[in-house]
């Protein structure tokens, strides 16, 4: 960890980013013995009076013919025998080909080597279209239509401006303005496709909320919270309601939590946190519960608690090994939650921890190469987690990838512009859009990360 002594810009407004592939052979023609003709037979019998004479004639007068006949007989027999042997040999050859065909095929396959060379393009950040107004401490929501809605934020004062990024064109366009300017608020994508903006700060702490309708690009005011707050968290539950937890109302860390019902547009108070906190994180687990982690309440918090929508109550769970605020929390594909970096009260953290919902315990995992807070964390299509930017006494351009299969972090391509208090959004094409932020001045630039 890094010991940090510095004058913080926006010292009272630190907020963790809300990020929330064959044939048989032929035989030759054999010769047939020709049967003697009637003329040949009669000529023999006209010259012979009896059998003895006939026999003598057969052994004398036809000796050469008889020998030729015998020779022909042996030749024919030999030809037949040779044909039989040939057939047998071919049959055996065919049998061996069938019986050992697979073996021959395998032998051929193992002696033929095919080399395929694939090239994986290096990860890279590319500059895309800029926002019309620079901002930090804003929100970014990926809509059902794939566009990204950036709303509010600070640019020397709270903004009412909102813009849409179209990934297919790489262009930002201005959309309807907020009814009330705000920063350090939350934005939640509802089941009906609308976006709920809640709380924040604009000369005072805000309790009001408004809804953005992508079909009309208009913001409408909805019910206000019972308690004003900023630096809180907002989580969309499986039942469609939105849970807002903690935050600061100017009087210190809040324990109060509220539920927004989209069907009525109203807020109801639910059970409070066991420990008041702001600049914490809230993550929805695969079992539907909400995990609130760390934060600040006059001191750095290591405690964590679970909200159960079925009972409407919070219960304590295992504590972090290292307390932190302005960190990130990301749910992994295996259901565990990765907490990375953050501020420990002047110490900038490189440490990262994993929460296992099945045991309720935290375990240390690989550390970041560079400590940071007020950064962003985005889970990629590969299951890896991309951490980008942040602050550690200097504004950072560096980015790192966490691999859940190894528990290690590796450096990846750096941002073109150093930034913190920015947003990061995963696009449908697998790229990550980073927008705005602060680096000694408010940024209007945006970049795309290609994994």
Secondary structure, 3 states (H helix, E strand, C coil): CEECCCCCCCCCCCCCCCCCCCCCCCCCCCCCCCCCCHHHHHHHHHHCCCHHHHHHHHHCCCHHHHHHHHHHHHHHHHHHHHHHHHHHHHHHHHHHHHHCHHHHHHHHHHHCCCCCCCCCCCCEEEEECCCCCCCECCEEEECCCCCEEEECCECCCEECCEEEEECCCCEEEEECCCCCCEECCEEEECCCCCEEEECCECCCECCCEEEEECCCCEEEEECCCCCCCECCEEEECCCCCEEEECCECCCCECCCEEEEECCCCEEEEECCCCCCCECCEEEECCCCCEEEECCECCCECCCEEEEECCCCEEEEECCCCCCCECCEEEECCCCCEEEECCECCCEECCCEEEEECCCCEEEEECCCCCCCECCEEEECCCCCEEEECCECCCECCCEEEEECCCCEEEEECCCCCCCECCEEEECCCCCEEEECCECCCECCCEEEEEC
